Amino acid sequence: DGQQLAEALGASFAPDQEQRTRAEQAIAAWEKESGFLPTLLTICCSESVSLHVRQAGSILFKNAVQRLWKPFSRKKKVMENDKQAIRESLPQALVAVPALVRSQFAVAFKVIAGEDFPDRLPNVLQSFMAVLQSGDPATMQGALVGIEKIVEVYEYKHDETRAPLEQIIPVVFPPLFQLLAQVNASPVPQAHDAMHTILRIFWSATQLELPKVLRSGQLFETFVAAIQQVIDVTPPSGFVPPEDAKAPFWKAKKRSTQIAARLFSRYGNSATSQKADKAFAKSFSATIAPTWLQAILNVLQVRAAGQQWVSPRVVVNCLTYLHNSISVANLWKVIKPMMDGLIQSLLLPLQYFNEEDQELWEDDPEEYVRKLFNIMEGMYSTRTSAQNVLVQLASVRTKTALPVILKHIGAISSQFAGNRNDAPAARQAAGAFIAFRALHSILNAGKKTDKPKEIIQFLSQFVVQEFSSQFGFLRAEAVSLCATFIGVVESHGDEQLMKGIVQCILQAMKDAEMPVRMIAASSVRFLLNNDTALELCRPHVNELMKEILELSESNSVEEIISVLETLIDAFPEECLPRAVDLTKWLIEKYESVASSPEASSNTDESVTAALMAGTILTTLSTLLESVTKHQDLFVQLEPYLVPLVTVTLREDRIEYLDQGMTFLTYLTFIPAQISEQTWSIFPIMVQAFHSHASDFLSNMIAPIDNYIDRGNEKFVSNPAYVQAIMSMFDFVCQQEDVADMDFKQACTLPILVLQNCKGKVDQILQPTIATLVKKATGGCPPKHDHGWAAWVSCMNNSIVYNDKLALECLQSMNAIT
């Protein structure tokens, strides 16, 4: 009953928990009945139902379609008569419902189109096109979204599975080109929504590869002109674009520049294009790329002149296009006359320490540092994109571009040196330092440039004095820049300059402003990778360690851990007095990261957390390596390491199990004898192997070897330990079609027992030989030489252990011919 379902949807928002529960139970029961989804769709389309109920119903509809529509769904599938009713009604619903409901219907429609288009939805495209041709603004967006979802079905498909797209484009694109020209010239914001959706359709159709039907003829020419038309950021008459990147006008511009940048990356340079695309790429590079480049340059000039606000993503996409154009000869001819102006008015100004940076530095220094060291932040950063263009100019067009870039950097730095109290000039100088640092790989490349004297001169004349600047951001950039060029200072500078830079960087670790301290800590890694600087740092190791750990309390653990690992690796002996404290600290940080909500989420944050936790364990491994020669000290670490290893054996921590086994190898090898604490891990490891960790047998071999060899008496005296090893061997060998490499690892287990326990484990000889015989004569013998070599080695060790008993076993199985 539709009325009952609508009431239940409304009750699912009730403040009373009991009422909500009853409503949810009723909905769950109705969901299993035939007719549920068509009824739900009708409710969502009814204007007499309140919007929040319609939205809730659309979410429920979307989730149900995602779960139940596909034929391989393990749950109850949607009945065919219900499916047909939805196929007939949903396209009309997309056109008619409000945006909040449409967004959910769109996801469901894509799932349905992916399964049923075109065979079971033969007229859906024509119905959407008819809506567009009617010219009704109220229904236009819904029709565009429907077309978008159909095209999205083929967005990542290849070859014959992409063939329907080749038939869709000639039908759909010509009317879209006409509509795009209309909405692009409209001052009405709603028209820009349509423009953005049309561009999304173009993106889905072309981002993987340009369809063949779009590579020539009138359709291709119109497509190229349409993209160029939308790239132009000049607003329609009567419309002032808002300074908001989320505004539809700017979202459309972002998508048009993204399409241009993507297609250029594929076809703009015939030297790097796919072999099958060479001919088209040559034509594209000669005719289309210059046209789009001119439009891109116009956008960048508007941004450089400050004539109009341009969204950062549009700037990034334009800079990406420019970056890729520099190496193409005919495009370089277009860029070259404008190069000086672009460097001076756009690329270098984008490096400046801006107002947003200043605000974050003062109000939220932790966030400033996080963004500074977060690689993902740089992906869509105008500063990073401009740096990439500067580096590309300096490396590909070195003779022409590098002197110009250095001239402008020097001019900015010189201007500030004349008035070091000028805050705006200080921000520009910080940008000049950033740009100079970005060029380090080119300036250090002796084959292309001979710049060591200029580098030393720049550092001495402009940079070193800023260690004492009144502006914290400039002190930070001075630290970072000098650390980056420390190798040049060692090779071409004087000893006094080297000592002065190292001393200033170490002193910056105590700076009053936290971002300066953090950047100084990160820069220490450059010093420790340089022999002279490393020796200058050696007397300050304890101080460095203390300051680095203090920084960890208010900063990203990731950057601190990287510095700490370098420090431990550079000064292993000096770090020994702090080994216990460092071990405790690293394990606490690991547990904090690995058990955080981010680590268990199904987002990019979980990947970041896993990488961070792995980095912490790698640093701990570096520390333990420095302790290997100090048994007494290592014993003090054991109470902290044993629980850590136990935790890594859990199924929810399996991604850290390989490192856990490394620590277990230390625990079973370094002490004079294996402790009871470490023995307690043995059965947990075996249980984990059988439960979820059989793929990690290769990581377990080393600690198992130590258990058997160095703990031989205890191992042999407990039959359960011996049987546990044999159970692991049997587990692998009994699997059908086991890989030879896995079989080889498994054969190592009885070999270790037989070699280390001669005369003490007769009970395993017969089962081992029986398993090997069955392996050779059964349905899954080894497939490759290394598999048979493992089989022979295991059988040979069985015979060497006790030849008489081994022969008796073989005879009893009629295995000797």
PyMOL commands that set and color helices and strands:
alter all, ss='L'
color gray80, all
select helices_A, chain A and resi 2-11+17-30+36-45+51-68+80-96+99-116+124-134+137-152+159-184+189-206+212-214+217-231+248-267+275-305+312-325+329-347+349-351+355-363+365-373+375-379+382-396+398-417+423-438+440-443+452-468+472-484+486-492+495-508+514-528+531-551+557-570+572-594+597-600+604-627+631-648+651-669+676-679+681-710+712-717+719-733+740-756+762-777+785-801+803-812
alter helices_A, ss='H'
color red, helices_A
deselect
rebuild
show_as cartoon
